[in-house]
């Protein structure tokens, strides 16, 4: 397959690229640092280029030849500067919905290309009908636990708004909500898959490694199960 990855140098995006290459796919990697990444790249079956994820024409220009486009867009590069990414996310939390609209607009020219958007966990139900992003109290409690400022709640809601944009579309989109706790770790390939509700472990925690998130994303790229739907994973 030919897979495009937006945010290919990010925390999740870089693992998605590695997982796709390991499985023998061809990757078109998109990054703000594409020129530098291209100079440093030593792997086969990957090309680097830049794209403006807020510009439908820019996105449409890179779609030809792609079977799947995976978007790990965020305002900064959390893998390189997490604090800067948090600041940028708070500064304009509408960018997630703007990017979703741009991606869908671009797909009008290539409706057969599948889109997988990596979003957030805040829009998942913690119990039937209860969503953290819809409650200041629940959202702030989760942010405190994760060590994030309360102001970051605006970005969490921005991710939720992006999902709602996708839900109005008849394009071949999939939205991926990772677990609430996600960080670099071990690639186990063993996790549980859910839909709109958190997947909790035996201790009641929603957690996953970035590496296993990449496994789930490439699994979905290879064998679509959640077209026009959201899915999540957890241990």
Number of C-alpha atoms within 10 A of each C-alpha: 15 16 26 27 24 28 29 29 24 20 19 25 26 21 21 29 26 17 21 27 17 10 10 12 19 19 25 23 26 26 22 17 14 19 13 12 18 14 9 9 12 9 9 11 13 19 16 20 17 18 20 15 25 18 16 21 16 16 22 20 11 17 19 11 13 18 17 24 26 27 23 22 25 23 18 19 21 16 13 12 11 13 13 14 17 20 15 18 23 20 15 13 21 17 22 27 21 17 22 24 20 20 25 23 19 21 22 13 15 17 14 13 19 21 24 24 24 24 24 22 26 27 24 26 18 18 11 9 9 14 19 22 25 15 12 12 10 15 19 19 14 18 18 11 9 11 9 14 12 15 15 20 23 17 25 24 22 26 27 22 21 22 25 14 17 23 16 9 13 11 20 20 24 26 24 25 27 27 25 22 15 18 15 14 11 11 16 10 12 12 18 14 14 15 16 19 22 28 25 18 14 7 6 9 15 20 20 26 22 24 23 27 29 22 22 24 24 22 14 18 22 15 9 13 13 17 17 18 16 24 22 24 24 24 17
